[in-house]
Amino acid sequence: MVGAYARLVEKRSLPRTAAFFDLDKTVIAKSSTLTFSKSFYQGGLISRRAALRTAYIQFVFLAGGADHDQMERMREYLSALCKGWNVQQVKEIVAETLHDLIDPIIYDEAASLIEEHHTAGRDVVIVSTSGAEVVEPIGELLGADRVVATRMVVGDDGCFTGEVEYYAYGPTKAEAIKELAASEGYDLSRCYAYSDSATDVPMLESVGHPYAVNPDRALRREALAREWPVLTFDRPVRLKQRLPAFSMPPRPALVAAAAVGAAAATAGLVWYVSRRPGRRARRAQESFARI
């Protein structure tokens, strides 16, 4: 890539270094899980009311993101809501809809940076709070070398148990990066990291080259205080245009974690609206009550 974003990446190859990318609003223009609400509604997994709430939280997410307390409550809600969902049913829903949802929303700037990091000899690692079974196929399509993502427990009956095996969020992302550095020999002082959210400050500060991408207000303040570069990605590109050889992974690879993210999104609206100050909050609460 020729341009400002290409110049951000050093051209010399450094042994055992990596670039760590958050996914939602950093590599793709939306949440990788919130957009599944319509598909899950059509598949009978969630109610119409839950689908409408999830659509609204997608708007909230794009407008300002979620803070630490909201994310923790999402995890609790997610566990309760998904308990008993049949994984095979969700596999089929995700396999049928992932192409249409992901194809148009890859940021061209992010895809170019991924290419540049590979050219410079660095591994590319996607680090996302979304479910592993959704993040992994997306990472594969993007050419990522590794993926760190949330994992849910599936019981012997093929259904969610309601437990979270691993939650890739906040400090746990930084811990995962440090563990990868130890096992892969990455020199973190020479590594890069990209995120849009203040909840990823631990991940960003664990590397020598942190970047705030489309940052929320809290991360923008933090980036300015720490003199971290701030990037704006605003050119979503259809995946087939960016990657002409694009093809969907086989259905078994597309497992149910997307449903987990959609469930979490359903919960997030209530907490966000309750925290909004002033007349906007009251209007949002009134609108939400009518759903």
LUMZAKE-951878 format. One record per residue (C-alpha): x, y, z; residue number from 1; chain. Coordinates in steps of 0.2 Angstrom, whole numbers, padded with zeros to 4 digits. Each point is the difference from the previous one (the first is absolute). Last residue first. Example, Ala and Ser with C-alpha at 12.3 -4.5 7.8 and 13.67 -1.06 7.14 Angstrom:
<atoms>
      px      py      pz     i   ch
    0068   -0005    0036     2    A
   -0006   -0017    0003     1    A
</atoms>
This chain:
<atoms>
      px      py      pz     i   ch
   -0199   -0011    0110   291    A
   -0010    0014    0008   290    A
    0011    0000    0015   289    A
    0015    0003   -0011   288    A
   -0007    0016   -0007   287    A
   -0004    0006    0017   286    A
    0018   -0004    0007   285    A
    0008    0008   -0016   284    A
   -0010    0016    0003   283    A
    0004    0000    0019   282    A
    0019   -0002   -0005   281    A
    0000    0013   -0013   280    A
   -0008    0012    0013   279    A
    0014   -0001    0012   278    A
    0013   -0013    0004   277    A
    0003   -0017   -0008   276    A
    0004   -0013    0012   275    A
   -0017   -0009    0000   274    A
    0000    0000   -0019   273    A
    0017   -0009    0000   272    A
   -0006   -0013    0012   271    A
   -0016   -0004   -0008   270    A
    0008   -0001   -0017   269    A
    0014   -0012    0005   268    A
   -0011   -0015    0003   267    A
   -0004   -0003   -0018   266    A
    0018    0002   -0005   265    A
    0005   -0014    0012   264    A
   -0012   -0011   -0008   263    A
    0006    0004   -0017   262    A
    0018   -0003    0006   261    A
   -0005   -0017    0006   260    A
   -0009   -0004   -0017   259    A
    0016    0004   -0009   258    A
    0008   -0014    0011   257    A
   -0009   -0013   -0009   256    A
    0012   -0008   -0012   255    A
    0005    0004   -0017   254    A
    0013   -0013   -0004   253    A
   -0012   -0014   -0002   252    A
   -0008    0010   -0015   251    A
    0016    0000   -0011   250    A
    0009    0016   -0001   249    A
   -0008    0014   -0011   248    A
    0010    0004   -0016   247    A
    0010    0016   -0004   246    A
    0012   -0002   -0014   245    A
   -0003    0018   -0006   244    A
    0005    0007    0017   243    A
   -0003    0019    0001   242    A
   -0014    0000   -0012   241    A
   -0008   -0016    0006   240    A
    0002    0007    0018   239    A
   -0011    0015   -0004   238    A
    0009    0015    0006   237    A
   -0002    0011    0015   236    A
    0009    0017   -0002   235    A
   -0001    0010    0017   234    A
    0015   -0005    0010   233    A
    0007    0015    0010   232    A
    0016   -0002    0009   231    A
    0006    0007    0017   230    A
    0019   -0001    0004   229    A
    0004   -0002    0019   228    A
    0006    0016    0008   227    A
   -0004   -0007    0018   226    A
   -0012    0013    0004   225    A
   -0007    0001   -0017   224    A
   -0003   -0019   -0001   223    A
   -0008    0000    0017   222    A
   -0012    0014   -0005   221    A
   -0004   -0009   -0017   220    A
   -0002   -0016    0010   219    A
   -0013    0008    0011   218    A
   -0010    0008   -0014   217    A
    0000   -0016   -0011   216    A
    0014   -0002   -0012   215    A
   -0002   -0002   -0019   214    A
    0017   -0009    0001   213    A
    0011    0003    0015   212    A
    0018   -0006   -0004   211    A
    0013   -0008    0012   210    A
    0018   -0003   -0006   209    A
    0011   -0007    0014   208    A
   -0013   -0012    0006   207    A
   -0008   -0004    0017   206    A
   -0008    0018    0001   205    A
   -0012   -0005   -0014   204    A
   -0006   -0016    0008   203    A
   -0003    0008    0017   202    A
   -0009    0015   -0009   201    A
   -0012   -0012   -0008   200    A
   -0015    0005    0010   199    A
    0003    0018   -0007   198    A
   -0006   -0007   -0016   197    A
    0004    0003   -0019   196    A
    0015   -0012    0000   195    A
    0017   -0003   -0009   194    A
    0016   -0008    0007   193    A
    0018    0000   -0007   192    A
    0015   -0010    0006   191    A
    0018    0006    0002   190    A
   -0001    0001    0019   189    A
   -0010   -0016    0000   188    A
    0015   -0010   -0006   187    A
   -0009   -0015   -0006   186    A
    0008   -0017    0005   185    A
   -0015   -0011   -0005   184    A
   -0004   -0007    0017   183    A
    0005    0015    0010   182    A
   -0008    0012   -0012   181    A
   -0016   -0010   -0001   180    A
   -0001    0000    0019   179    A
    0002    0019    0000   178    A
   -0013    0002   -0013   177    A
   -0012   -0011    0010   176    A
    0003    0010    0016   175    A
   -0003    0016   -0010   174    A
   -0017   -0007   -0006   173    A
   -0004   -0006    0017   172    A
    0002    0018    0007   171    A
   -0015    0007   -0011   170    A
   -0010   -0015   -0008   169    A
    0003   -0017   -0007   168    A
   -0012   -0010    0011   167    A
    0006   -0018    0002   166    A
   -0011   -0015    0004   165    A
   -0016    0010    0002   164    A
   -0014   -0010    0008   163    A
   -0018   -0001   -0006   162    A
    0001   -0019   -0004   161    A
   -0002    0003   -0018   160    A
   -0007   -0015   -0009   159    A
    0007   -0015   -0009   158    A
   -0006   -0012    0013   157    A
    0017   -0003    0006   156    A
    0001    0018    0005   155    A
    0007    0015   -0009   154    A
    0010    0013    0010   153    A
    0002    0017   -0008   152    A
    0017    0007   -0007   151    A
    0004    0018   -0002   150    A
    0014    0005   -0012   149    A
    0018   -0001   -0004   148    A
    0004   -0003   -0018   147    A
    0017   -0004   -0009   146    A
    0008    0002   -0017   145    A
   -0012    0012   -0007   144    A
   -0003   -0002   -0019   143    A
   -0016    0011    0000   142    A
   -0010   -0015   -0005   141    A
    0007   -0010    0014   140    A
   -0003    0013    0013   139    A
   -0018    0001   -0006   138    A
   -0001   -0019    0002   137    A
    0008    0001    0017   136    A
   -0011    0014    0007   135    A
   -0016   -0009   -0003   134    A
    0004   -0016    0009   133    A
    0011    0010    0013   132    A
   -0015    0010    0006   131    A
    0002    0019    0001   130    A
    0012    0008    0013   129    A
    0013    0001   -0013   128    A
    0019   -0001   -0003   127    A
    0004   -0003   -0018   126    A
    0019   -0004   -0002   125    A
    0011    0005   -0014   124    A
    0018   -0007   -0001   123    A
    0013    0012   -0005   122    A
    0012   -0002   -0015   121    A
   -0001    0018   -0006   120    A
   -0011   -0007   -0015   119    A
   -0011   -0007    0013   118    A
   -0002    0016    0009   117    A
   -0004    0009   -0017   116    A
   -0013   -0012   -0004   115    A
   -0009    0002    0016   114    A
    0002    0019   -0002   113    A
   -0009   -0001   -0017   112    A
   -0014   -0011    0008   111    A
   -0002    0013    0013   110    A
   -0001    0015   -0012   109    A
   -0012   -0009   -0011   108    A
   -0012   -0002    0015   107    A
   -0009   -0017   -0002   106    A
   -0019    0003    0000   105    A
   -0007   -0006   -0016   104    A
    0003   -0019    0001   103    A
   -0003   -0002    0018   102    A
   -0019   -0001    0001   101    A
   -0004   -0008   -0016   100    A
    0014   -0013    0002    99    A
   -0005   -0004    0018    98    A
   -0018   -0003   -0004    97    A
   -0002   -0019   -0005    96    A
    0014   -0006    0011    95    A
   -0006    0010    0015    94    A
   -0017   -0008   -0001    93    A
    0007   -0017   -0003    92    A
    0012    0001    0015    91    A
   -0014    0007    0011    90    A
   -0011   -0016   -0003    89    A
    0015   -0011    0003    88    A
    0004    0009    0017    87    A
   -0017   -0002    0007    86    A
   -0004    0014    0013    85    A
   -0002   -0007    0017    84    A
    0008    0014    0009    83    A
    0002    0015   -0012    82    A
   -0010    0012    0011    81    A
    0008   -0003    0016    80    A
    0018    0000   -0005    79    A
   -0002    0016   -0011    78    A
   -0008    0009    0014    77    A
    0015   -0002    0011    76    A
    0012    0004   -0014    75    A
   -0010    0016   -0005    74    A
    0001    0005    0018    73    A
    0019    0000   -0001    72    A
   -0001    0010   -0016    71    A
   -0011    0013    0007    70    A
    0011    0002    0015    69    A
    0015    0002   -0010    68    A
   -0007    0013   -0013    67    A
   -0009   -0003   -0016    66    A
    0001    0008   -0017    65    A
   -0004    0018   -0005    64    A
   -0010    0002   -0015    63    A
    0004   -0017   -0009    62    A
   -0005   -0009    0016    61    A
   -0015    0010    0003    60    A
   -0006   -0004   -0018    59    A
    0003   -0018    0002    58    A
   -0009    0001    0017    57    A
   -0015    0005   -0010    56    A
    0000   -0015   -0011    55    A
    0002   -0011    0015    54    A
   -0015    0007    0008    53    A
   -0010   -0003   -0016    52    A
    0006   -0018    0000    51    A
   -0004   -0002    0018    50    A
   -0018    0006   -0003    49    A
   -0002   -0011   -0015    48    A
    0005   -0015    0011    47    A
    0017   -0009   -0001    46    A
    0005   -0018   -0006    45    A
   -0014   -0002   -0012    44    A
    0011   -0001   -0016    43    A
   -0008    0016   -0007    42    A
    0004    0009    0017    41    A
    0018   -0007   -0001    40    A
    0002    0007   -0017    39    A
   -0007    0017    0005    38    A
    0012    0000    0015    37    A
    0016   -0004   -0009    36    A
    0006    0018   -0002    35    A
    0005    0001    0018    34    A
    0013   -0014   -0002    33    A
    0014    0008   -0011    32    A
   -0004    0017    0007    31    A
    0002    0013   -0014    30    A
    0013    0008   -0012    29    A
    0012   -0015    0000    28    A
    0018    0001    0004    27    A
   -0001    0012    0014    26    A
   -0018    0003    0003    25    A
   -0002   -0018    0006    24    A
    0016   -0010   -0002    23    A
    0014    0005    0012    22    A
    0017   -0002   -0009    21    A
    0017   -0006    0007    20    A
    0015    0002   -0012    19    A
    0014   -0012    0003    18    A
    0019   -0001    0003    17    A
    0011   -0016   -0001    16    A
    0014    0007   -0011    15    A
   -0001    0017   -0006    14    A
   -0002    0003   -0019    13    A
    0004    0018   -0006    12    A
   -0014    0010   -0008    11    A
   -0007    0008    0016    10    A
   -0018    0002    0000     9    A
   -0009    0017    0002     8    A
    0006    0004   -0018     7    A
   -0013   -0011   -0007     6    A
   -0014    0009    0009     5    A
    0005    0017   -0007     4    A
    0000   -0006   -0018     3    A
    0005   -0014   -0013     2    A
   -0006   -0017    0005     1    A
</atoms>
